Amino acid sequence: MAIIRGRDRRIGAGIFTASMADIVFLLIVFFVITYNVEVDRTQVVLPKTMIRHNIPKEAAFVSIDKAGVVRVSSGKEMSLPVGSDEEVQSFAANVVAANPYKEFVIKADKGVKYEAFDHVLDALKQAKVRVIYLLSEQKTVNDTQ
């Protein structure tokens, strides 16, 4: 053991945390980049269908739940409830003004009255929406027989 000016020189035990900070930073960046936001979380029981098509990932959503609450999302943010058909129409008109070829998806519960669905569909048509998809269950009618 070396003695320096009357004191003994000790090597202290330590944990080097500089590399840990780099690893934590890389993990945070990884999770932020790979995080996928689900824009419409309205719980509905979807109807079955005969024909299926894939919908675009960036489509705007209009969802109607059992209670008749209508929620809208442009496909980039979380869905927000709207109070009237005029609000649905103005929302859709704003989205179409930004992108005339934007696709819309109507997500309606199986138990929703047809009148509520028809009002939303009319509001989208009046806003000059060109492509409207109707969301259905993953299984088709032929798969359940």
Summary of the structure (lengths in Angstrom):
residues: 145
radius of gyration: 27.1
end to end distance: 84.8
largest distance: 93.9
contacts: 343
relative contact order: 0.17
helix: 33%
strand: 19%
